[in-house]
Amino acid sequence: MRNNYSNHGSVLIVTMCVSLGLVSVTLLFGHSMLMTYRGTDNDLAGRQAGQAIEGAARYAESLLTNTTSPGSFPDLTSYVGETVPVGEATFWFLGRPLDTATGDTREYGLVDEASKININVAPASVLEKLPQMTPELAAAIVQWRTPGGSSSSSTSGGVSSQTYVIKQAPFESIEELALVSGMTEEILYGEDTNMNGVLDPNEDDGDKTLPSDNADGRLDPGILEYVTVFSSVSKNGTDGTTARLDVTQQDGLEEKLETILTSAISQDRAKKILDPLRPIRSLTCPLALYLQSKERGANNAMTAEEFDKIAGNLTMSAGPQNLYPSPINVNTASEAVLACIPGASGKRSAILAARARRAEQSGIAWVVDAIDDRQAARSAGPYITGQTFQVTADVAAVGRNGRGYRRTKFIIDSGTGTPRIIYRRNLAGLGWALGEQVRIDLANDKSLR
């Protein structure tokens, strides 16, 4: 009898052990299947986000194709740049905040590359006015890009410690600035380590989390926010095919100007504008024509509207210290960039105020009245433009259920006609760039599904 009970107990124990093992195996396989499902779901979300980013790039190209005229920067109100659905995915164009003083208001949209300073052509006198820049560092940037330069050595106690080899060729990207002697991450990135142009919580908490910041409630973005290597002006005029007239050349300048004015306005008006200016010598820049007309034209002086009609057909062969062909778009430049432009630096508040009152986002003649100083306007003229042919599409995207975060920066060029991508960089490694509210909105949207 006892043996029977003992056998039955042994069987029960063995059965329980086997059942426990089967349950453990079932749970293991179930967990493995769940992880596989989640991994597949995340991979799918990432692929969806990646395709959404490619779609966003095509969307940005179409916006440039359909601008009102060549060189026009797309009006932010004419397209959708925020929470754009693409199937189960969503994308955003990361723009730059309107309140540049604090940097805590998000803006979505394309970014004008002509609103920045081109480090391949800007003279040291312009570069050194950038935030945190020094004359020595500005000189090192110019030395880096200048052909025929020489390597230099850093010294310590009179003994050469390290040879510094310069490129002696143009910068290929703004990130290449990190190779310039004297450049630091603090100067390049400032507090904006994820390069989204907005003050995030970790960028305003002192030394609690990276990066180290001063917790003053204001964004110090670093110089990468203000520089470019991609800005340039199209060689052709407003019709997209005819070459621009170089106003620095004397050969047939009067006749060619009259032809352009006649086409844009009328023959009678063209003669009335140009007669008080004859003989017309070579001009320093297109804006000089408008300034001379205001000074010498009396009742027949060219109006701002008339000049802006022909400005896109004019060019110059070389500006001060070879700045051209990359002037700065005064309609979109930030205050920090305006502070670097000769003649405009001390008048930047007036320029920003006048710009805020304007409905149009093009032209440069309005700057003359905004500055209200002919000499300052004459100094600024070679450095400014009212057009842009290169834009940045900084695209962030997520796939289904707010997962699979991706981010890619595109530079799109329309200067040669059909817009095309000339640069792309994966920025997903810089971390989440859409802010806490978007994260909350995505989580809430997921909970409703």
C-alpha positions as a Markdown table, in Angstrom:
| # | Residue | x | y | z |
|---|---|---|---|---|
| 1 | Met | 0.0 | 0.0 | 0.0 |
| 2 | Arg | 2.8 | 2.3 | 1.0 |
| 3 | Asn | 4.6 | 1.5 | -2.2 |
| 4 | Asn | 1.5 | 2.5 | -4.2 |
| 5 | Tyr | 1.2 | 5.8 | -2.5 |
| 6 | Ser | 4.9 | 6.4 | -2.9 |
| 7 | Asn | 4.7 | 5.6 | -6.6 |
| 8 | His | 1.7 | 7.9 | -7.0 |
| 9 | Gly | 3.5 | 10.7 | -5.2 |
| 10 | Ser | 6.5 | 10.2 | -7.5 |
| 11 | Val | 4.4 | 10.3 | -10.6 |
| 12 | Leu | 2.7 | 13.5 | -9.3 |
| 13 | Ile | 6.0 | 15.2 | -8.7 |
| 14 | Val | 7.4 | 14.1 | -12.1 |
| 15 | Thr | 4.2 | 15.4 | -13.8 |
| 16 | Met | 4.4 | 18.7 | -12.0 |
| 17 | Cys | 8.1 | 19.1 | -13.0 |
| 18 | Val | 7.3 | 18.3 | -16.6 |
| 19 | Ser | 4.3 | 20.7 | -16.6 |
| 20 | Leu | 6.5 | 23.4 | -15.0 |
| 21 | Gly | 9.1 | 22.8 | -17.7 |
| 22 | Leu | 6.5 | 22.9 | -20.5 |
| 23 | Val | 5.1 | 26.2 | -19.0 |
| 24 | Ser | 8.7 | 27.6 | -18.8 |
| 25 | Val | 9.4 | 26.6 | -22.4 |
| 26 | Thr | 6.0 | 28.1 | -23.5 |
| 27 | Leu | 6.8 | 31.4 | -21.7 |
| 28 | Leu | 10.2 | 31.4 | -23.2 |
| 29 | Phe | 8.9 | 30.9 | -26.7 |
| 30 | Gly | 6.1 | 33.4 | -26.0 |
| 31 | His | 8.6 | 36.0 | -24.8 |
| 32 | Ser | 10.9 | 35.3 | -27.8 |
| 33 | Met | 7.9 | 35.7 | -30.2 |
| 34 | Leu | 6.9 | 39.0 | -28.5 |
| 35 | Met | 10.5 | 40.3 | -28.8 |
| 36 | Thr | 10.5 | 39.2 | -32.4 |
| 37 | Tyr | 7.2 | 40.9 | -33.1 |
| 38 | Arg | 8.4 | 44.1 | -31.4 |
| 39 | Gly | 11.6 | 44.1 | -33.3 |
| 40 | Thr | 9.8 | 43.5 | -36.5 |
| 41 | Asp | 7.3 | 46.2 | -35.7 |
| 42 | Asn | 10.1 | 48.7 | -34.8 |
| 43 | Asp | 11.9 | 47.8 | -38.0 |
| 44 | Leu | 8.8 | 48.3 | -40.0 |
| 45 | Ala | 8.2 | 51.7 | -38.3 |
| 46 | Gly | 11.8 | 52.7 | -39.1 |
| 47 | Arg | 11.4 | 51.8 | -42.7 |
| 48 | Gln | 8.1 | 53.8 | -42.8 |
| 49 | Ala | 9.9 | 56.8 | -41.3 |
| 50 | Gly | 12.7 | 56.4 | -43.8 |
| 51 | Gln | 10.3 | 56.4 | -46.7 |
| 52 | Ala | 8.5 | 59.4 | -45.2 |
| 53 | Ile | 11.8 | 61.3 | -45.2 |
| 54 | Glu | 12.4 | 60.4 | -48.8 |
| 55 | Gly | 8.9 | 61.6 | -49.6 |
| 56 | Ala | 9.5 | 64.9 | -47.7 |
| 57 | Ala | 12.6 | 65.5 | -49.8 |
| 58 | Arg | 10.5 | 65.1 | -53.0 |
| 59 | Tyr | 7.9 | 67.4 | -51.5 |
| 60 | Ala | 10.6 | 70.1 | -50.8 |
| 61 | Glu | 11.8 | 69.8 | -54.3 |
| 62 | Ser | 8.3 | 70.3 | -55.7 |
| 63 | Leu | 7.9 | 73.4 | -53.5 |
| 64 | Leu | 11.0 | 75.0 | -55.1 |
| 65 | Thr | 9.8 | 73.9 | -58.6 |
| 66 | Asn | 6.5 | 75.7 | -58.1 |
| 67 | Thr | 7.8 | 79.0 | -56.6 |
| 68 | Thr | 6.3 | 82.2 | -58.0 |
| 69 | Ser | 9.7 | 83.1 | -59.6 |
| 70 | Pro | 13.2 | 81.7 | -59.7 |
| 71 | Gly | 15.0 | 82.5 | -56.5 |
| 72 | Ser | 11.9 | 82.9 | -54.4 |
| 73 | Phe | 12.0 | 81.4 | -50.9 |
| 74 | Pro | 8.8 | 79.3 | -50.4 |
| 75 | Asp | 6.3 | 81.1 | -48.2 |
| 76 | Leu | 5.8 | 79.3 | -44.9 |
| 77 | Thr | 2.1 | 79.8 | -45.2 |
| 78 | Ser | 2.0 | 78.1 | -48.6 |
| 79 | Tyr | 2.8 | 74.5 | -47.5 |
| 80 | Val | 2.5 | 72.2 | -44.6 |
| 81 | Gly | 5.7 | 71.5 | -42.6 |
| 82 | Glu | 4.4 | 70.0 | -39.4 |
| 83 | Thr | 2.9 | 66.6 | -38.6 |
| 84 | Val | 2.6 | 65.6 | -42.2 |
| 85 | Pro | 1.1 | 62.1 | -42.6 |
| 86 | Val | 2.6 | 59.7 | -45.1 |
| 87 | Gly | 0.6 | 56.4 | -44.7 |
| 88 | Glu | 1.2 | 55.3 | -41.2 |
| 89 | Ala | 4.3 | 57.6 | -40.9 |
| 90 | Thr | 4.6 | 61.3 | -40.0 |
| 91 | Phe | 7.3 | 63.8 | -40.9 |
| 92 | Trp | 8.2 | 67.3 | -39.8 |
| 93 | Phe | 10.4 | 70.0 | -41.4 |
| 94 | Leu | 12.6 | 71.3 | -38.6 |
| 95 | Gly | 12.7 | 75.1 | -39.1 |
| 96 | Arg | 14.1 | 77.8 | -36.9 |
| 97 | Pro | 12.3 | 79.6 | -34.1 |
| 98 | Leu | 10.8 | 83.0 | -34.6 |
| 99 | Asp | 12.0 | 84.2 | -31.2 |
| 100 | Thr | 15.7 | 84.1 | -31.8 |
| 101 | Ala | 16.4 | 85.8 | -28.5 |
| 102 | Thr | 15.4 | 82.8 | -26.4 |
| 103 | Gly | 15.0 | 80.0 | -28.9 |
| 104 | Asp | 12.1 | 78.3 | -27.1 |
| 105 | Thr | 9.4 | 78.5 | -29.7 |
| 106 | Arg | 9.4 | 75.8 | -32.4 |
| 107 | Glu | 9.1 | 76.6 | -36.0 |
| 108 | Tyr | 8.5 | 74.1 | -38.8 |
| 109 | Gly | 9.5 | 74.7 | -42.4 |
| 110 | Leu | 12.4 | 74.9 | -44.8 |
| 111 | Val | 15.5 | 76.9 | -44.0 |
| 112 | Asp | 17.1 | 79.4 | -46.4 |
| 113 | Glu | 20.8 | 78.6 | -46.9 |
| 114 | Ala | 21.3 | 82.2 | -48.3 |
| 115 | Ser | 20.3 | 83.5 | -44.8 |
| 116 | Lys | 23.7 | 82.3 | -43.6 |
| 117 | Ile | 27.4 | 83.3 | -44.2 |
| 118 | Asn | 29.3 | 81.2 | -46.7 |
| 119 | Ile | 32.6 | 80.3 | -45.1 |
| 120 | Asn | 34.2 | 79.5 | -48.5 |
| 121 | Val | 34.1 | 83.2 | -49.6 |
| 122 | Ala | 33.4 | 85.4 | -46.6 |
| 123 | Pro | 36.4 | 87.6 | -45.6 |
| 124 | Ala | 37.8 | 87.3 | -42.1 |
| 125 | Ser | 36.4 | 90.7 | -41.2 |
| 126 | Val | 32.9 | 89.3 | -41.7 |
| 127 | Leu | 33.6 | 85.9 | -40.0 |
| 128 | Glu | 35.1 | 87.4 | -36.9 |
| 129 | Lys | 31.8 | 89.1 | -36.0 |
| 130 | Leu | 30.1 | 85.7 | -35.6 |
| 131 | Pro | 29.2 | 84.8 | -32.0 |
| 132 | Gln | 32.1 | 83.4 | -30.0 |
| 133 | Met | 34.4 | 84.0 | -33.0 |
| 134 | Thr | 37.9 | 85.5 | -32.6 |
| 135 | Pro | 40.1 | 87.3 | -35.2 |
| 136 | Glu | 42.6 | 84.5 | -34.9 |
| 137 | Leu | 40.0 | 81.8 | -35.5 |
| 138 | Ala | 38.5 | 83.7 | -38.4 |
| 139 | Ala | 42.0 | 84.0 | -39.9 |
| 140 | Ala | 42.5 | 80.3 | -39.5 |
| 141 | Ile | 39.3 | 79.6 | -41.4 |
| 142 | Val | 40.4 | 81.8 | -44.3 |
| 143 | Gln | 43.9 | 80.1 | -44.2 |
| 144 | Trp | 42.3 | 76.7 | -44.3 |
| 145 | Arg | 40.3 | 77.3 | -47.6 |
| 146 | Thr | 43.0 | 79.4 | -49.4 |
| 147 | Pro | 44.9 | 77.6 | -52.1 |
| 148 | Gly | 48.7 | 77.9 | -51.9 |
| 149 | Gly | 48.7 | 78.4 | -48.1 |
| 150 | Ser | 51.3 | 76.7 | -45.9 |
| 151 | Ser | 51.2 | 74.4 | -42.9 |
| 152 | Ser | 51.9 | 75.9 | -39.6 |
| 153 | Ser | 53.2 | 74.5 | -36.3 |
| 154 | Ser | 51.9 | 75.0 | -32.8 |
| 155 | Thr | 54.6 | 75.8 | -30.3 |
| 156 | Ser | 55.0 | 75.4 | -26.5 |
| 157 | Gly | 57.9 | 77.1 | -24.8 |
| 158 | Gly | 59.6 | 77.9 | -28.1 |
| 159 | Val | 59.6 | 74.2 | -29.1 |
| 160 | Ser | 57.5 | 73.0 | -32.0 |
| 161 | Ser | 55.0 | 70.4 | -30.6 |
| 162 | Gln | 52.7 | 69.6 | -33.5 |
| 163 | Thr | 52.4 | 70.3 | -37.2 |
| 164 | Tyr | 49.1 | 71.6 | -38.4 |
| 165 | Val | 48.4 | 70.8 | -42.0 |
| 166 | Ile | 45.7 | 73.0 | -43.7 |
| 167 | Lys | 43.5 | 71.8 | -46.6 |
| 168 | Gln | 44.2 | 74.7 | -49.0 |
| 169 | Ala | 40.8 | 74.1 | -50.7 |
| 170 | Pro | 37.2 | 75.0 | -50.1 |
| 171 | Phe | 35.2 | 73.6 | -47.3 |
| 172 | Glu | 33.0 | 70.7 | -48.4 |
| 173 | Ser | 30.7 | 70.9 | -45.4 |
| 174 | Ile | 30.2 | 73.1 | -42.3 |
| 175 | Glu | 31.2 | 70.2 | -40.1 |
| 176 | Glu | 34.7 | 70.4 | -41.6 |
| 177 | Leu | 35.2 | 73.5 | -39.4 |
| 178 | Ala | 36.0 | 71.0 | -36.6 |
| 179 | Leu | 39.4 | 70.4 | -38.3 |
| 180 | Val | 40.4 | 74.1 | -38.2 |
| 181 | Ser | 43.0 | 75.0 | -35.6 |
| 182 | Gly | 41.5 | 76.6 | -32.5 |
| 183 | Met | 37.9 | 75.3 | -33.2 |
| 184 | Thr | 36.1 | 73.6 | -30.3 |
| 185 | Glu | 32.8 | 71.8 | -29.9 |
| 186 | Glu | 31.6 | 74.7 | -27.7 |
| 187 | Ile | 32.2 | 77.2 | -30.5 |
| 188 | Leu | 30.7 | 74.9 | -33.2 |
| 189 | Tyr | 27.6 | 73.6 | -31.4 |
| 190 | Gly | 27.2 | 76.0 | -28.4 |
| 191 | Glu | 24.4 | 74.5 | -26.3 |
| 192 | Asp | 22.5 | 73.2 | -29.3 |
| 193 | Thr | 24.0 | 69.7 | -29.4 |
| 194 | Asn | 21.2 | 68.2 | -31.4 |
| 195 | Met | 21.2 | 71.0 | -33.9 |
| 196 | Asn | 17.5 | 71.6 | -33.9 |
| 197 | Gly | 17.7 | 75.4 | -33.2 |
| 198 | Val | 15.5 | 75.1 | -30.1 |
| 199 | Leu | 16.3 | 75.2 | -26.4 |
| 200 | Asp | 15.6 | 71.7 | -25.1 |
| 201 | Pro | 15.4 | 70.9 | -21.3 |
| 202 | Asn | 18.8 | 69.2 | -21.2 |
| 203 | Glu | 20.3 | 72.4 | -22.8 |
| 204 | Asp | 19.1 | 74.6 | -20.0 |
| 205 | Asp | 19.9 | 72.7 | -16.8 |
| 206 | Gly | 23.4 | 73.7 | -16.1 |
| 207 | Asp | 25.7 | 70.7 | -15.5 |
| 208 | Lys | 23.0 | 68.2 | -14.6 |
| 209 | Thr | 22.9 | 66.6 | -18.0 |
| 210 | Leu | 25.0 | 67.1 | -21.2 |
| 211 | Pro | 25.7 | 69.5 | -22.7 |
| 212 | Ser | 27.2 | 71.8 | -20.1 |
| 213 | Asp | 25.2 | 75.1 | -20.3 |
| 214 | Asn | 24.6 | 78.3 | -18.3 |
| 215 | Ala | 20.9 | 77.6 | -17.6 |
| 216 | Asp | 20.0 | 81.2 | -18.5 |
| 217 | Gly | 16.8 | 80.3 | -20.5 |
| 218 | Arg | 18.4 | 81.4 | -23.7 |
| 219 | Leu | 19.8 | 79.3 | -26.5 |
| 220 | Asp | 23.5 | 79.7 | -27.5 |
| 221 | Pro | 23.4 | 77.8 | -30.8 |
| 222 | Gly | 27.1 | 77.9 | -31.8 |
| 223 | Ile | 28.3 | 79.1 | -35.2 |
| 224 | Leu | 27.1 | 76.1 | -37.2 |
| 225 | Glu | 23.7 | 77.8 | -37.0 |
| 226 | Tyr | 24.9 | 80.8 | -39.0 |
| 227 | Val | 27.2 | 79.4 | -41.7 |
| 228 | Thr | 27.0 | 77.4 | -44.9 |
| 229 | Val | 29.1 | 76.2 | -47.8 |
| 230 | Phe | 26.2 | 75.8 | -50.3 |
| 231 | Ser | 24.8 | 79.3 | -50.9 |
| 232 | Ser | 25.3 | 80.7 | -54.4 |
| 233 | Val | 23.4 | 82.8 | -56.9 |
| 234 | Ser | 22.1 | 81.4 | -60.2 |
| 235 | Lys | 24.0 | 82.6 | -63.3 |
| 236 | Asn | 20.7 | 83.2 | -65.2 |
| 237 | Gly | 18.1 | 85.9 | -64.7 |
| 238 | Thr | 14.4 | 85.7 | -63.8 |
| 239 | Asp | 13.5 | 84.0 | -67.1 |
| 240 | Gly | 15.8 | 81.1 | -66.1 |
| 241 | Thr | 17.8 | 81.1 | -69.4 |
| 242 | Thr | 19.3 | 84.6 | -70.1 |
| 243 | Ala | 22.6 | 85.3 | -68.4 |
| 244 | Arg | 22.5 | 88.1 | -65.8 |
| 245 | Leu | 24.1 | 91.4 | -66.6 |
| 246 | Asp | 27.4 | 92.1 | -64.8 |
| 247 | Val | 27.1 | 95.7 | -63.6 |
| 248 | Thr | 30.8 | 95.9 | -62.8 |
| 249 | Gln | 31.7 | 95.7 | -66.5 |
| 250 | Gln | 31.7 | 98.9 | -68.6 |
| 251 | Asp | 31.3 | 97.4 | -72.1 |
| 252 | Gly | 27.8 | 98.4 | -73.3 |
| 253 | Leu | 26.5 | 98.8 | -69.8 |
| 254 | Glu | 24.1 | 101.7 | -70.5 |
| 255 | Glu | 22.5 | 100.0 | -73.5 |
| 256 | Lys | 22.1 | 96.7 | -71.7 |
| 257 | Leu | 20.6 | 98.3 | -68.7 |
| 258 | Glu | 18.1 | 100.2 | -70.9 |
| 259 | Thr | 17.1 | 96.9 | -72.6 |
| 260 | Ile | 16.5 | 95.2 | -69.2 |
| 261 | Leu | 14.5 | 98.2 | -67.9 |
| 262 | Thr | 12.5 | 98.4 | -71.1 |
| 263 | Ser | 11.5 | 94.8 | -70.9 |
| 264 | Ala | 10.6 | 95.0 | -67.2 |
| 265 | Ile | 8.8 | 98.4 | -67.3 |
| 266 | Ser | 8.6 | 100.4 | -70.5 |
| 267 | Gln | 11.0 | 102.2 | -72.9 |
| 268 | Asp | 9.9 | 105.7 | -72.0 |
| 269 | Arg | 10.3 | 105.0 | -68.3 |
| 270 | Ala | 13.7 | 103.3 | -68.9 |
| 271 | Lys | 15.0 | 106.4 | -70.6 |
| 272 | Lys | 13.7 | 108.7 | -67.9 |
| 273 | Ile | 15.5 | 106.6 | -65.2 |
| 274 | Leu | 18.8 | 106.3 | -67.0 |
| 275 | Asp | 19.2 | 109.8 | -68.6 |
| 276 | Pro | 20.1 | 111.5 | -65.3 |
| 277 | Leu | 22.7 | 108.8 | -64.6 |
| 278 | Arg | 24.6 | 109.0 | -68.0 |
| 279 | Pro | 27.4 | 108.3 | -68.6 |
| 280 | Ile | 27.0 | 105.2 | -66.4 |
| 281 | Arg | 30.3 | 103.8 | -65.3 |
| 282 | Ser | 30.8 | 100.3 | -63.9 |
| 283 | Leu | 28.9 | 99.8 | -60.7 |
| 284 | Thr | 30.1 | 98.1 | -57.5 |
| 285 | Cys | 27.0 | 96.0 | -57.2 |
| 286 | Pro | 23.4 | 95.9 | -58.4 |
| 287 | Leu | 22.1 | 98.0 | -55.5 |
| 288 | Ala | 24.4 | 100.8 | -56.5 |
| 289 | Leu | 22.2 | 101.5 | -59.5 |
| 290 | Tyr | 19.2 | 102.1 | -57.3 |
| 291 | Leu | 21.3 | 104.3 | -54.9 |
| 292 | Gln | 22.6 | 106.4 | -57.8 |
| 293 | Ser | 19.1 | 106.9 | -59.2 |
| 294 | Lys | 17.8 | 108.0 | -55.8 |
| 295 | Glu | 20.6 | 110.5 | -55.5 |
| 296 | Arg | 20.6 | 111.9 | -59.1 |
| 297 | Gly | 17.3 | 111.0 | -60.5 |
| 298 | Ala | 15.2 | 113.7 | -58.8 |
| 299 | Asn | 11.5 | 113.3 | -59.9 |
| 300 | Asn | 12.5 | 110.4 | -62.3 |
| 301 | Ala | 14.3 | 108.4 | -59.6 |
| 302 | Met | 13.7 | 104.6 | -59.8 |
| 303 | Thr | 11.2 | 103.3 | -57.3 |
| 304 | Ala | 11.9 | 100.3 | -55.1 |
| 305 | Glu | 9.3 | 98.3 | -57.0 |
| 306 | Glu | 11.0 | 99.1 | -60.3 |
| 307 | Phe | 14.4 | 98.1 | -59.1 |
| 308 | Asp | 13.2 | 94.8 | -57.6 |
| 309 | Lys | 11.7 | 93.9 | -61.0 |
| 310 | Ile | 15.2 | 94.0 | -62.6 |
| 311 | Ala | 17.4 | 93.1 | -59.6 |
| 312 | Gly | 17.2 | 89.4 | -60.4 |
| 313 | Asn | 18.7 | 90.1 | -63.9 |
| 314 | Leu | 21.8 | 91.8 | -62.5 |
| 315 | Thr | 25.0 | 90.5 | -61.0 |
| 316 | Met | 28.6 | 91.4 | -60.2 |
| 317 | Ser | 31.8 | 89.6 | -61.0 |
| 318 | Ala | 33.4 | 90.1 | -57.6 |
| 319 | Gly | 32.4 | 91.8 | -54.4 |
| 320 | Pro | 34.6 | 93.0 | -51.6 |
| 321 | Gln | 37.4 | 90.5 | -51.0 |
| 322 | Asn | 35.8 | 88.1 | -53.4 |
| 323 | Leu | 32.6 | 87.7 | -51.3 |
| 324 | Tyr | 30.4 | 87.2 | -54.4 |
| 325 | Pro | 28.8 | 84.9 | -55.6 |
| 326 | Ser | 27.3 | 84.1 | -52.2 |
| 327 | Pro | 25.6 | 87.3 | -50.8 |
| 328 | Ile | 23.2 | 87.0 | -47.9 |
| 329 | Asn | 19.4 | 87.1 | -48.2 |
| 330 | Val | 18.5 | 90.1 | -46.2 |
| 331 | Asn | 14.9 | 88.9 | -46.1 |
| 332 | Thr | 15.6 | 85.8 | -44.1 |
| 333 | Ala | 18.9 | 86.4 | -42.3 |
| 334 | Ser | 19.0 | 86.3 | -38.5 |
| 335 | Glu | 20.0 | 89.2 | -36.4 |
| 336 | Ala | 23.4 | 87.4 | -35.7 |
| 337 | Val | 24.1 | 87.2 | -39.4 |
| 338 | Leu | 23.0 | 90.8 | -40.1 |
| 339 | Ala | 25.4 | 91.9 | -37.4 |
| 340 | Cys | 28.3 | 90.6 | -39.6 |
| 341 | Ile | 27.3 | 92.5 | -42.8 |
| 342 | Pro | 29.3 | 95.8 | -43.3 |
| 343 | Gly | 26.9 | 98.8 | -43.2 |
| 344 | Ala | 24.0 | 96.7 | -41.8 |
| 345 | Ser | 25.6 | 95.8 | -38.4 |
| 346 | Gly | 24.6 | 99.0 | -36.6 |
| 347 | Lys | 21.3 | 99.1 | -38.4 |
| 348 | Arg | 20.1 | 95.6 | -37.9 |
| 349 | Ser | 17.3 | 96.5 | -35.5 |
| 350 | Ala | 15.9 | 98.9 | -38.1 |
| 351 | Ile | 16.2 | 96.2 | -40.7 |
| 352 | Leu | 14.4 | 93.6 | -38.6 |
| 353 | Ala | 11.6 | 96.1 | -37.8 |
| 354 | Ala | 11.1 | 97.1 | -41.4 |
| 355 | Arg | 11.2 | 93.5 | -42.5 |
| 356 | Ala | 8.5 | 92.5 | -40.0 |
| 357 | Arg | 6.2 | 95.2 | -41.5 |
| 358 | Arg | 6.6 | 93.8 | -45.0 |
| 359 | Ala | 4.2 | 91.4 | -46.6 |
| 360 | Glu | 6.7 | 90.4 | -49.3 |
| 361 | Gln | 9.8 | 88.2 | -48.6 |
| 362 | Ser | 11.8 | 89.3 | -51.6 |
| 363 | Gly | 13.7 | 92.3 | -53.0 |
| 364 | Ile | 16.5 | 94.4 | -51.5 |
| 365 | Ala | 15.5 | 98.0 | -52.4 |
| 366 | Trp | 13.5 | 98.3 | -49.1 |
| 367 | Val | 16.8 | 98.0 | -47.2 |
| 368 | Val | 17.9 | 101.5 | -48.3 |
| 369 | Asp | 14.9 | 103.1 | -46.7 |
| 370 | Ala | 15.2 | 100.9 | -43.6 |
| 371 | Ile | 18.8 | 101.8 | -43.0 |
| 372 | Asp | 18.2 | 105.5 | -43.9 |
| 373 | Asp | 21.9 | 106.0 | -44.4 |
| 374 | Arg | 23.2 | 106.0 | -48.0 |
| 375 | Gln | 26.8 | 105.3 | -47.0 |
| 376 | Ala | 25.8 | 102.3 | -44.9 |
| 377 | Ala | 23.5 | 101.0 | -47.7 |
| 378 | Arg | 26.4 | 101.4 | -50.2 |
| 379 | Ser | 28.7 | 99.4 | -47.9 |
| 380 | Ala | 26.0 | 96.7 | -47.4 |
| 381 | Gly | 25.1 | 96.5 | -51.1 |
| 382 | Pro | 27.7 | 94.0 | -52.3 |
| 383 | Tyr | 26.9 | 91.6 | -49.4 |
| 384 | Ile | 23.1 | 91.3 | -49.7 |
| 385 | Thr | 20.6 | 89.7 | -52.1 |
| 386 | Gly | 16.8 | 89.2 | -52.1 |
| 387 | Gln | 16.9 | 85.7 | -53.6 |
| 388 | Thr | 17.8 | 82.2 | -52.6 |
| 389 | Phe | 18.5 | 79.1 | -54.6 |
| 390 | Gln | 19.5 | 76.6 | -51.9 |
| 391 | Val | 17.4 | 75.5 | -49.0 |
| 392 | Thr | 17.8 | 73.1 | -46.1 |
| 393 | Ala | 15.1 | 70.4 | -45.5 |
| 394 | Asp | 15.9 | 69.1 | -42.0 |
| 395 | Val | 13.4 | 66.2 | -41.9 |
| 396 | Ala | 12.5 | 64.3 | -38.8 |
| 397 | Ala | 10.0 | 61.4 | -39.1 |
| 398 | Val | 8.4 | 58.5 | -37.1 |
| 399 | Gly | 6.6 | 55.4 | -38.4 |
| 400 | Arg | 3.6 | 53.6 | -37.0 |
| 401 | Asn | 2.8 | 54.1 | -33.3 |
| 402 | Gly | 5.3 | 56.9 | -33.1 |
| 403 | Arg | 8.3 | 54.5 | -33.4 |
| 404 | Gly | 11.3 | 54.2 | -35.7 |
| 405 | Tyr | 12.5 | 57.8 | -35.3 |
| 406 | Arg | 14.7 | 59.0 | -38.2 |
| 407 | Arg | 16.2 | 62.4 | -39.2 |
| 408 | Thr | 18.0 | 63.5 | -42.3 |
| 409 | Lys | 19.2 | 66.8 | -43.4 |
| 410 | Phe | 19.0 | 67.7 | -47.1 |
| 411 | Ile | 20.4 | 70.6 | -49.1 |
| 412 | Ile | 18.4 | 71.2 | -52.2 |
| 413 | Asp | 19.7 | 73.4 | -55.0 |
| 414 | Ser | 17.5 | 75.1 | -57.7 |
| 415 | Gly | 20.2 | 77.4 | -59.1 |
| 416 | Thr | 20.7 | 75.4 | -62.3 |
| 417 | Gly | 17.0 | 74.9 | -63.0 |
| 418 | Thr | 15.4 | 71.7 | -61.8 |
| 419 | Pro | 15.8 | 71.4 | -58.0 |
| 420 | Arg | 18.2 | 68.6 | -57.0 |
| 421 | Ile | 19.6 | 67.2 | -53.7 |
| 422 | Ile | 23.3 | 68.1 | -53.5 |
| 423 | Tyr | 23.9 | 67.1 | -49.9 |
| 424 | Arg | 22.4 | 64.7 | -47.3 |
| 425 | Arg | 23.4 | 63.8 | -43.8 |
| 426 | Asn | 21.9 | 61.4 | -41.3 |
| 427 | Leu | 21.2 | 63.3 | -38.0 |
| 428 | Ala | 19.3 | 60.6 | -36.1 |
| 429 | Gly | 22.3 | 60.0 | -34.0 |
| 430 | Leu | 22.0 | 63.4 | -32.4 |
| 431 | Gly | 18.9 | 62.3 | -30.6 |
| 432 | Trp | 15.2 | 63.3 | -30.4 |
| 433 | Ala | 14.8 | 66.8 | -31.9 |
| 434 | Leu | 11.0 | 67.3 | -31.8 |
| 435 | Gly | 10.6 | 68.3 | -28.2 |
| 436 | Glu | 8.6 | 66.8 | -25.3 |
| 437 | Gln | 5.2 | 67.9 | -26.5 |
| 438 | Val | 5.4 | 66.0 | -29.8 |
| 439 | Arg | 6.4 | 62.9 | -27.8 |
| 440 | Ile | 3.4 | 63.3 | -25.5 |
| 441 | Asp | 1.1 | 63.8 | -28.5 |
| 442 | Leu | 2.4 | 60.7 | -30.2 |
| 443 | Ala | 1.9 | 58.7 | -27.0 |
| 444 | Asn | -1.7 | 60.0 | -26.7 |
| 445 | Asp | -2.4 | 59.2 | -30.3 |
| 446 | Lys | -1.1 | 55.7 | -29.8 |
| 447 | Ser | -3.4 | 55.2 | -26.8 |
| 448 | Leu | -6.4 | 56.1 | -28.9 |
| 449 | Arg | -5.8 | 53.4 | -31.5 |
